[in-house]
Amino acid sequence: MNTSCFPVSVGANPHTVVPGQRWALVVLGLALAAVTLAPPTLSAANRIDRQVESLLAKMTLDEKVGQMTQADLGAVKDKSHVQKYFLGSMLSGGGSDPADNSPDTWRRSCDELQAWALKTRLAIPLLYGVDAVHGHNNIDGAVVFPHNIGLGSTRNARLVREAAAVTAREVAGTGMHWAFAPCVAVAQNIRWGRTYESFSDDPDLAGRLGAAAVKGLQSRLPGGLRVLSCTKHYAGDGGTQDGIDQGNTICDEATFRRLHLHPYLAPIKAGSGSIMVSYNSWNGEKLHGHKYLLTDVLKNELGFDGFLVSDWAAIDQLPGDYKSDIEKSINAGLDMVMIPNGPGQPNSYVEFITLLKELVTEGKVSQARIDDAVRRILRVKYRMGLFAQPYGVPALFERVGSDAHRKVARECVRESLVLLKNENQALPLSKKIKHLIVAGKAADDLGMQCGGWTIDWQGKQGAVTRGGTTILAGIRQTVGPSSRVTYSPEGAHLSGADAIVVVIGEEPYAEMRGDRAELNLATADLALVEKAYATGVPVVTVLLSGRPMVLGKALDQSAALVAAWLPGTEGQGVADVLFGISNPKGKLPRAWPRDNTQLDRATIGTGAQAPLFEFGFGLAY
């Protein structure tokens, strides 16, 4: 497969003064790299630029503003509005899915919307986006990969790229073209409920794996189409005070660049065609109105020539009324606005279109700024091959949820698990074990394995999606015919075993609702481990979580403890490690706190303040 990415140029303004010598050297290195990348794609880039300028010259203001508008599926009650308002993009946000959440329904729905777009005067294709953040996770039956914190534990850029390529195939197979991924946040405080979306708190690792994901998502598909990646959330989303979602990141510019801008360098170089702007503020100023960071730094200094899209209704958080929100965000450099509301509601896509046109007429938003935004959007659509192939890739439909795709996810699970403790070689378990008890409701719960952003926005417990294997099912498929596996969800019957596997962890959550003040294990989980420990047989604890948890006495009472993160649908990969079919390879992508005083990276030090497990820790057999 040809896995080259969009032909984009990345460079730095040599006259820009940047704080920090290291940052300047990094940017210079990117600029030099861009020189070596440009010649093979120069002819294609020039051809695309000519096509864009020709099309732009034909467009009315209505058509241009339509390209800058992204409406949510749940808001568009009349699909003819795609044609009427020249909508350039649509999305399915959290929970905004077709009633029958099957791959075929998704494909038909997207095709119908695309047909309306192609009825417009200039037939500019619609760009359809979806939160495919760990696989094509909105779709019933699609493969769900480990969340980013698990992929960060693999340290394996090749594998991350391959997982992203699988995601792209499943996205394109269901008629969509745009995955709102990867997230390259560097979560500094694990109280933040989106910590699992962060590969690591290390900017280099986050950027390297983010670039791999960009290359995988934007790999060439049959017919030449490429799915669009969306590196996010620019910038500082992982650095908010106390880990509060959408909060305020407080630091000087040198620190902001070193921690929060640095992870964007490699994805931009890899050709990320879009970047999503973050809800958070930097030193009190919301990013969606931050012209210095959006235009001066990202577009001019770093040379990003894709387009910027807002987060869900995020411009509404700017001070002032909706019209002033539009004026400030567009002038700051935002190119496309994500709008969840429909006609008849405040701040709807119809109101956005009306007000933005008024702002242009009044001279408060320049025609040049409109043209720049639309030029960027059209350029990406041409680079994707969307004009030539607007309907996705029907040939990939049958591969959604396929065994071949699940095999890649299983390998990701195997390499993501981090073995934190293994006393007296409790692991690996023997496939010939006489009697193994598996305890804990999480052992047989696909939803808990997958976590948030799985079918539902916040995720949910139980059999959330077709296909996949729970940890319990994986264990039963692994042991020999003479072995007996007993399941005790509540730990009611734990006697008579040769070993006990206890599966515990966090219940599903996503942004906002996942923020926590403390990260102690649940009381019921601690009690279950203690009950297993009291039997006197070796206890193997498997922890499902979106971040490191305060382990308390569960660590001492476990002969072995495995951080399995949120592994997704392929629980067989967990069983592979427990039984030694695969050697544990995962290394912590962030330090593991000793207690609730170490939840912020800044509070972890040395000596008495040292973490329980250091960054990079991970045992093997």
Buried (B, 14 or more C-beta within 10 A) or exposed (E): EEEBBBBBBBBBBEEEEBEEEEBBEBBBEBBEEBEEBBEEBEEEBEEBEEBBEEBBEEBEEEBBBBBBBBBBBBBBEEBEBBBBBBBBBBBBBBEBBBEEBBBEBBBBBBBEBBBBBBEBEEEBBBBBBBBBBBBBBBBBBBBBBBBBBBBBBBBBBEBBBBBBBBBBBBBBBBBBBBBBBBBBBBBBBBBBBBBBBBBBBBBEBBBBBBBBBBBBBBBBBEBEBBBBBBBBBBBBBBBBBEBBBBBBBBBEBEBBBBBBBBBBBBBBBBBBBBBBBBBBBBEEBBBBBBBBBBBBBBBBBBBBBBBBBBBBBBBBBBEEEBBBBBBBBBBBBBBBBBBBBBBEEEBBBBBBBBBBBBBBEEEBBEEEBBBBBBBBBBBBBBBBBBBEBBBBBBEBBEBBBBEEBBBBBBBBBBBBBBBBBBEEEBBBBBBEBEBBBBBBBBBBBBBBBBBBBBBBBBBBBEEBBBBBBBBBBBBBEBBEEEBEBBBBBEBEEBEEBBBBBBBBBBBBBBBBEBBBEEBBBEEEBBEBBBBBBEBEBBBBBBBBBBBBBBBBEBBEBBBBBBBBBBBBBBBBBBBBBBBBBBEBBBBBBBBBBBEBEBBBBEEBEEEEEEBBBEBBBBBEE
